[in-house]
Amino acid sequence: MSVISDLVATPGVIAAGEYTYRGDRFTYDGQLDYETARMASIMCRATTMAVHMETDMLKHLKADCGCAPARGWVVRGDKMTVCVMANVFCFIDNANGSLNDIMAYLREHVESSETMLV
């Protein structure tokens, strides 16, 4: 099984996918329609680029900050969480999923940004 299909089979996962850093392609599986998944991939790519810029700035301010290079990010809302590791995104229903379990899976199974979908 692929990382995406494993994530989608995890309790509480609404959808999962991956995107290219160029932004010209994405794949997904789960309970999103195509247009919503497309917009989600654009949002995740843009946020990832911003997070990388911010961690690079922090690194230059204090070289031993421990935050660079950034591997991913998480935004947790009241009902849903979005998490990204490298170029893999995942939407989680907070009432039915475990962010800790999903992040542990992502840390173990998603490579660094060098191996992203191109």
N, C-alpha and C positions, 0 to 999 in steps of 0.2 A: 504493500500500500504506500501511497505517497503521503507526504506531510499534510497536504491539504485534505485528502480523504480521511486521514487519521484524525485531524482536528474536527472535521465536520461530524465524525462519528462520536465525538466526545460529548458527554452530557452538558447541556447549556450552551453549546456553540451554535450560533445563529447562521454564521457563514464564515468561510475562510477563503483566502486566495493569495495570489502573488502578482507582483507588477514589476515591470522593468524600470530601472532608474532613468532610462530615456523617456519613459512615460508613453511609449507608443503601443504597448501590449500589456494585457493582464489576463489572468485566468481566475476562476472562482468556482465554488460549489456551496450550496446551502440555500437558505430561505430568503435570498434577495433576487429581485428581478434584474435583468441585464443592465438597465440604465442606472439603477441604484448601485450595483456592484461597480460599474464604470466610474461613477462619481466617488465611490468609496476608495477605489484604487488611486484616483487623482488626489483626493484629500490625504491619503496615507503617504503617497509619494512626496507631496508638498510639505507635510509635517516632518517627514523623515529628513528632508533636505534642510529644513529650519533647525531641527535638533542637531544635526551634524555641524551646522554653522555655529550654533551656540556653544556646543562642547569644544569646538576648535577655538573659539574666542576665550572660553574659560581656561583652556590649556595654555594659551599664550599669556594670560594674566597670572596664572600660577601653575607652573609646569607639573607639579605633583598632585593635581586635583583628583586624579583617579577616574575621571569621567570620560576621557577620550582614549580611544575612539568609541563613539556611541554605537551600541549594537541594536538598540531598539527603544521603544517608548510605550507608555500606557496612559490612557485617559479613562478614568472610571467615573461614570455618571450614576445617577440614582437607580436606573433600571438596566443600563447596558454599559459594557466596557469595550473599548477598542484597544487592542494590543498589536504591536508590530515588532517583529524581530527580523533584521536585515530587510528583505523585500517580501516577507510573508505577513499578511494581515489576518486578524481574527476578530469577529464580533461575538461577544458573550452576553447571554442573558444572566444578569447577576443573581437572580433568584434560583436559577437551576444549574449554574456552572461554578467551577472553582478556578479563580484567576491563578492561584498558586500552582495548581496542577498543570494548567495550560502553559504558564510561563516556564515551569520546569521542563515540560515537553519541548517547548520552543528552544530553550537554551541547549538541550541535549541534541536536538535533531536539525536545527537550522544553522547552516554554515554562516560564516561572516560574509560581508557584502561582496567579496571577490567572486563568489560562485552564483550570483544572482542571474535570473532569467534575462537573457539578452536578445 
